[in-house]
Amino acid sequence: GLSDTQFDGRGNYTFGLTEQSMFHEIDQDKIDRVRGFDITVVTTARTDDEGRALLKALGFPFRSAETAK
């Protein structure tokens, strides 16, 4: 699951992907090198707790506190 510590204090969430090959739309033969990137989900939430609740409701798989240890 995703870490739930990547909120920015205003309900927005950023996470990183280590490589682009997980997207099957990308032609693997045209990848000249592995590239990672960050994705930021901007929400209308005002707090991290509101943002977390929204993203959980949308199906984001956050790690539980026990799993993160």
LONU-411508 format. One record per residue (C-alpha): residue in three letters; chain; z, y, x. Coordinates in steps of 0.5 Angstrom, whole numbers, plus 2048, in hexadecimal, padded with zeros to 3 digits. Layout:
// residues N
<fiba = ALA kedo = A pz = Z py = Y px = X>
...
***
This chain:
// residues 69
<fiba = GLY kedo = A pz = 800 py = 800 px = 800>
<fiba = LEU kedo = A pz = 800 py = 807 px = 802>
<fiba = SER kedo = A pz = 805 py = 80B px = 805>
<fiba = ASP kedo = A pz = 809 py = 810 px = 800>
<fiba = THR kedo = A pz = 80B py = 815 px = 805>
<fiba = GLN kedo = A pz = 804 py = 818 px = 806>
<fiba = PHE kedo = A pz = 805 py = 81E px = 801>
<fiba = ASP kedo = A pz = 805 py = 825 px = 803>
<fiba = GLY kedo = A pz = 80A py = 828 px = 7FF>
<fiba = ARG kedo = A pz = 806 py = 82A px = 7F9>
<fiba = GLY kedo = A pz = 804 py = 823 px = 7F6>
<fiba = ASN kedo = A pz = 7FD py = 822 px = 7FA>
<fiba = TYR kedo = A pz = 7FD py = 81C px = 7FE>
<fiba = THR kedo = A pz = 7F9 py = 81A px = 804>
<fiba = PHE kedo = A pz = 7F7 py = 814 px = 807>
<fiba = GLY kedo = A pz = 7F3 py = 811 px = 80D>
<fiba = LEU kedo = A pz = 7EE py = 80C px = 80E>
<fiba = THR kedo = A pz = 7EC py = 809 px = 815>
<fiba = GLU kedo = A pz = 7E5 py = 807 px = 813>
<fiba = GLN kedo = A pz = 7DF py = 808 px = 80F>
<fiba = SER kedo = A pz = 7DD py = 801 px = 80E>
<fiba = MET kedo = A pz = 7E1 py = 800 px = 808>
<fiba = PHE kedo = A pz = 7DC py = 803 px = 804>
<fiba = HIS kedo = A pz = 7D7 py = 7FE px = 802>
<fiba = GLU kedo = A pz = 7D2 py = 804 px = 801>
<fiba = ILE kedo = A pz = 7D2 py = 806 px = 808>
<fiba = ASP kedo = A pz = 7CC py = 802 px = 80C>
<fiba = GLN kedo = A pz = 7D0 py = 7FE px = 811>
<fiba = ASP kedo = A pz = 7CA py = 7FE px = 816>
<fiba = LYS kedo = A pz = 7CA py = 805 px = 816>
<fiba = ILE kedo = A pz = 7D1 py = 806 px = 818>
<fiba = ASP kedo = A pz = 7D1 py = 808 px = 820>
<fiba = ARG kedo = A pz = 7D8 py = 809 px = 820>
<fiba = VAL kedo = A pz = 7DE py = 808 px = 81C>
<fiba = ARG kedo = A pz = 7E1 py = 80E px = 819>
<fiba = GLY kedo = A pz = 7E7 py = 80F px = 816>
<fiba = PHE kedo = A pz = 7E9 py = 815 px = 811>
<fiba = ASP kedo = A pz = 7EE py = 818 px = 80C>
<fiba = ILE kedo = A pz = 7EE py = 819 px = 805>
<fiba = THR kedo = A pz = 7F2 py = 81E px = 801>
<fiba = VAL kedo = A pz = 7F3 py = 81D px = 7FA>
<fiba = VAL kedo = A pz = 7F5 py = 824 px = 7F7>
<fiba = THR kedo = A pz = 7F9 py = 824 px = 7F0>
<fiba = THR kedo = A pz = 7FB py = 828 px = 7EB>
<fiba = ALA kedo = A pz = 802 py = 826 px = 7EC>
<fiba = ARG kedo = A pz = 807 py = 82B px = 7EF>
<fiba = THR kedo = A pz = 80C py = 826 px = 7F3>
<fiba = ASP kedo = A pz = 80B py = 820 px = 7F7>
<fiba = ASP kedo = A pz = 80F py = 81C px = 7F1>
<fiba = GLU kedo = A pz = 80A py = 81E px = 7EC>
<fiba = GLY kedo = A pz = 804 py = 81D px = 7F1>
<fiba = ARG kedo = A pz = 807 py = 816 px = 7F2>
<fiba = ALA kedo = A pz = 808 py = 814 px = 7EB>
<fiba = LEU kedo = A pz = 801 py = 817 px = 7E9>
<fiba = LEU kedo = A pz = 7FE py = 813 px = 7EF>
<fiba = LYS kedo = A pz = 802 py = 80C px = 7ED>
<fiba = ALA kedo = A pz = 7FF py = 80D px = 7E6>
<fiba = LEU kedo = A pz = 7F8 py = 80D px = 7E9>
<fiba = GLY kedo = A pz = 7F9 py = 807 px = 7EC>
<fiba = PHE kedo = A pz = 7FB py = 809 px = 7F3>
<fiba = PRO kedo = A pz = 7FE py = 803 px = 7F7>
<fiba = PHE kedo = A pz = 804 py = 806 px = 7FA>
<fiba = ARG kedo = A pz = 809 py = 802 px = 7FE>
<fiba = SER kedo = A pz = 810 py = 801 px = 7FB>
<fiba = ALA kedo = A pz = 816 py = 803 px = 7FF>
<fiba = GLU kedo = A pz = 817 py = 7FC px = 801>
<fiba = THR kedo = A pz = 810 py = 7FB px = 804>
<fiba = ALA kedo = A pz = 810 py = 801 px = 808>
<fiba = LYS kedo = A pz = 816 py = 7FE px = 80C>
***
